[in-house]
Amino acid sequence: MKKFILFVISLSFISLSAYAQEQSAFTHYHINPVLINPAAAGFSGDQQLFLHARNEWSGFPGAPKTYAVSYDGPIGKTFGLGATIYSENISHINQFRAAINYAFRYDLDKLKIGFGFSTEFSQMKVDNAVLLDPNYTPGDVNIEDAIDGINNFDASLGFYGMYNEQTFFGIAFPNIIMARLDGNSASSEDEPEGYYLFNLGHRFKSAEYGFTLEPSLLLRRSRGVPFQADINLKGYFLEDKLIGGLSYRGGSERSAMGILVGSKFTNFAFHYSFDVSFKKFQQYSNGAHEITLSFTIPKRVEKAPALENN
């Protein structure tokens, strides 16, 4: 039964990936916003390196495992650059993605705003072993193409901003340009109209008690996935040495609840989250685990020149 369920899920994944790049499966986008918005590249002013790993449906045979390495940082005063490499495996399916983010940012008094875009190459391949599966129907074009590898190009656009170093907001439009590199193209009903990711959050700092609370919201409408909304609450305590949070994902197909724990030591940070789905499929798995490691090289602060004594 489990093998049949996974095979059906795999077929659905192949059909979607044949024409478009899915948005990142990671839930730690509130830690690394570049995962969902190219305009966030270099926005903090620091050089940042992120290592992400997520195990969806842990304990289920052939469950999805996703890994990513992401870098972003400023170049000059207004330009930001980022690069991300993804690797994902689900049963017999392997997908590789490489994206480059370009962003421009501007300071307007208390408002800092930026816009950017990303270009992405992806390759999705299916192991030859899938042809021996009794559930496989000979002649399936999507699967046979995927055996040789399906290459795609994709581009996304985003806007990102922050007001008074406390309120942050952004909107990204994925798949604004997408194309099969073998010359095939998506059908008209697959055109990427109306897809977006909108996020909004605010940081409430208490100098008296030494903690920060950060509620945030993500609204997502992306290819192949029904509309969903994420509500997150993150807290920083003891000068960020203790980080904790809760998240709720609402949607007709992917509603879930998650907890977050983490810590930060100087320029290194660690975050771990555990998610449990409210859907019936949860009975077949042990939930989802996600880990993020980050390293930061802070921006240089220019010192005022010393005055010479006469």
C-alpha positions in Angstrom: 0.0 0.0 0.0 2.8 2.4 0.9 4.6 1.7 -2.4 1.4 2.3 -4.3 0.8 5.7 -2.5 4.4 6.8 -3.2 4.2 5.8 -6.8 1.0 7.8 -7.3 2.7 10.8 -5.6 5.8 10.4 -7.8 3.7 10.4 -11.0 2.0 13.6 -9.9 5.4 15.2 -9.1 6.7 14.2 -12.6 3.7 15.7 -14.3 4.1 19.0 -12.5 7.9 19.2 -12.8 7.8 18.5 -16.6 6.6 22.1 -17.1 7.6 24.3 -14.1 9.8 24.7 -11.1 8.1 24.3 -7.8 8.9 26.8 -5.1 11.1 25.7 -2.3 9.7 23.1 0.2 11.6 24.7 3.1 9.6 26.3 5.9 12.7 28.3 7.1 12.0 31.1 4.6 11.5 33.5 7.6 15.2 32.8 8.5 16.4 33.0 4.9 13.9 35.0 2.8 16.0 34.5 -0.4 14.3 31.1 -0.5 11.1 32.7 -1.6 12.0 36.2 -2.8 15.0 37.1 -5.0 14.8 40.7 -3.9 16.1 39.7 -0.5 19.6 38.9 -1.8 22.1 41.2 0.0 19.3 43.1 1.7 20.7 42.7 5.2 24.0 44.1 4.2 25.9 41.1 5.5 27.6 38.2 3.6 25.5 35.1 4.5 25.8 31.4 3.9 22.9 29.0 4.6 22.8 25.2 4.7 19.3 23.8 4.6 18.1 20.2 5.0 14.5 18.9 5.1 13.1 15.4 5.5 9.4 15.4 4.6 7.3 12.4 5.7 10.1 10.9 7.8 9.9 7.2 8.3 8.0 6.7 5.0 9.9 4.7 2.3 11.3 7.0 -0.4 10.1 10.1 1.4 11.2 13.5 0.0 14.6 14.7 1.1 15.7 18.2 0.1 19.0 20.0 0.6 20.2 23.5 -0.3 23.3 25.7 -0.1 22.6 29.4 -0.3 24.8 32.4 -0.4 23.9 36.1 -0.6 25.5 39.4 0.1 25.8 43.0 -1.0 28.1 44.3 -3.8 28.5 48.0 -3.4 25.8 50.1 -1.8 22.8 49.2 -4.0 23.4 45.8 -5.5 22.9 42.4 -4.0 23.8 39.0 -5.4 22.8 35.5 -4.4 23.2 31.9 -5.5 21.4 28.8 -4.4 21.9 25.1 -5.3 19.1 22.6 -4.5 19.1 18.8 -4.5 15.9 16.9 -4.0 15.1 13.2 -4.0 11.7 11.5 -3.8 11.6 7.8 -4.4 13.0 7.3 -7.9 13.0 11.0 -8.7 16.0 13.2 -8.5 16.0 16.9 -9.1 18.8 19.4 -9.3 18.2 23.2 -9.3 20.7 26.1 -9.5 19.4 29.7 -9.1 21.1 33.1 -9.3 19.5 36.1 -7.6 20.1 39.7 -8.6 18.7 42.5 -6.4 18.8 46.3 -6.2 18.1 48.1 -2.9 17.6 51.7 -1.9 17.5 53.6 1.4 14.7 56.2 1.7 15.0 57.6 5.2 13.4 54.9 7.5 12.3 52.8 4.5 14.6 50.4 2.8 13.2 48.8 -0.4 14.5 46.5 -3.1 13.5 44.7 -6.2 15.2 41.7 -7.8 14.9 38.8 -10.1 16.2 35.3 -10.4 17.2 32.9 -13.2 17.1 29.2 -12.6 18.2 26.0 -14.3 16.8 22.7 -13.2 17.1 19.1 -14.3 14.7 16.3 -13.2 15.6 12.7 -13.8 13.9 9.4 -13.0 15.7 6.2 -12.2 15.4 3.4 -14.8 14.1 1.2 -12.1 10.7 2.9 -12.3 10.1 1.1 -15.7 10.0 -2.2 -13.8 7.3 -1.0 -11.4 4.0 -2.9 -11.9 2.1 0.3 -11.6 3.9 1.8 -14.6 2.0 2.1 -17.9 4.3 1.6 -20.9 4.3 4.6 -23.2 3.9 7.2 -20.6 5.5 10.2 -22.3 6.3 12.2 -19.1 8.1 9.3 -17.5 10.0 8.3 -20.6 11.2 11.9 -21.0 12.2 12.0 -17.4 14.3 8.9 -17.8 16.6 10.9 -20.1 16.3 14.1 -17.9 14.0 17.1 -18.3 15.8 20.4 -18.3 14.0 23.7 -17.6 14.7 27.4 -17.4 12.8 29.6 -15.0 12.7 33.2 -14.0 11.0 34.9 -11.0 10.5 38.6 -9.9 10.3 40.0 -6.4 10.0 43.1 -4.3 11.2 43.3 -0.7 11.2 46.1 1.9 11.7 47.0 5.6 10.4 50.0 7.5 12.3 51.4 10.6 14.3 48.1 10.9 11.1 46.4 12.3 8.4 45.9 9.8 9.3 43.8 6.8 7.2 42.9 3.7 7.7 41.3 0.3 6.0 39.9 -2.7 7.4 37.5 -5.3 6.0 36.3 -8.6 7.4 32.8 -9.5 7.5 31.3 -12.9 7.0 34.5 -14.8 9.2 33.0 -17.6 9.5 29.2 -17.9 10.6 27.0 -20.7 11.5 23.4 -21.5 15.1 23.6 -22.8 14.3 20.7 -25.3 11.9 23.0 -27.1 8.6 21.8 -25.6 6.5 24.3 -23.8 3.7 24.3 -21.2 0.1 24.2 -22.5 -2.0 27.4 -22.3 -3.8 26.2 -19.1 -0.4 26.0 -17.4 0.5 29.6 -18.0 1.9 31.1 -14.7 -0.8 33.8 -14.2 -1.7 34.8 -10.7 1.0 32.9 -8.8 2.5 34.9 -5.9 4.1 34.7 -2.5 3.3 37.5 -0.1 4.9 37.9 3.3 4.5 40.4 6.1 6.0 40.6 9.6 7.0 42.9 12.4 9.6 42.7 15.2 8.5 43.8 18.6 11.5 44.5 20.8 11.4 44.8 24.6 14.5 46.5 25.9 13.3 46.2 29.4 12.9 42.4 29.4 15.5 41.7 26.7 13.5 39.7 24.1 12.1 40.1 20.7 8.9 38.7 19.2 8.4 38.4 15.5 5.0 37.4 14.2 4.8 36.9 10.4 2.4 35.8 7.7 3.0 34.2 4.3 0.3 33.9 1.6 1.1 31.5 -1.1 -0.5 30.6 -4.4 1.9 28.5 -6.5 1.8 25.9 -9.2 0.1 22.6 -8.4 -0.6 23.6 -4.8 -3.9 25.0 -3.5 -3.8 28.4 -1.8 -2.3 28.3 1.6 -1.4 30.7 4.5 1.4 30.3 7.0 1.2 32.1 10.4 4.5 32.2 12.3 5.6 33.4 15.7 9.3 33.6 16.5 10.9 34.7 19.7 14.5 35.7 20.5 15.7 35.6 24.1 19.0 36.0 26.0 20.6 38.1 23.3 19.5 35.6 20.6 21.1 32.7 22.4 17.7 31.1 22.7 15.3 31.1 19.8 11.8 29.5 19.8 8.8 29.6 17.6 5.5 28.2 16.5 4.0 28.0 13.0 0.7 27.0 11.5 0.1 26.2 7.9 -3.5 26.4 6.7 -4.6 24.9 3.4 -7.0 22.3 2.0 -4.2 19.9 1.3 -1.2 20.8 3.5 -2.4 22.0 6.9 0.2 21.4 9.6 1.6 22.7 12.9 5.3 23.1 13.7 7.7 24.1 16.4 11.0 25.8 16.1 14.1 25.9 18.3 17.4 27.5 17.7 20.4 29.4 19.0 22.9 32.0 17.8 26.5 32.4 18.8 28.3 35.4 17.4 28.2 34.8 13.6 26.8 31.2 13.7 23.2 30.2 14.1 21.3 26.9 14.3 17.6 26.3 13.7 15.6 23.1 13.9 11.9 22.6 13.3 9.5 19.7 13.5 6.2 19.7 11.6 3.1 17.5 12.1 0.4 17.4 9.4 -3.3 17.4 10.3 -4.1 15.2 7.2 -4.7 11.5 7.1 -1.3 10.9 5.5 0.3 11.7 8.8 -0.5 8.1 10.0 2.1 6.9 7.4 5.0 9.1 8.6 6.7 10.6 11.6 6.3 14.2 10.6 8.9 16.5 8.9 12.3 17.6 10.2 14.1 20.7 9.0 17.6 22.0 9.9 19.2 25.3 9.0 22.8 26.3 9.7 23.9 29.9 8.9 27.2 31.7 8.9 27.4 35.5 8.7 30.2 37.9 7.9 28.9 41.3 9.2 29.0 44.4 7.1 31.9 46.7 7.8 31.1 49.9 9.8 33.1 52.8 8.5 34.7 54.7 11.3 34.9 58.5 11.3 38.4 59.8 10.7 40.2 60.9 13.9 40.8 64.6 14.4 44.4 65.6 14.5 45.5 67.7 17.5 47.0 71.0 16.5 
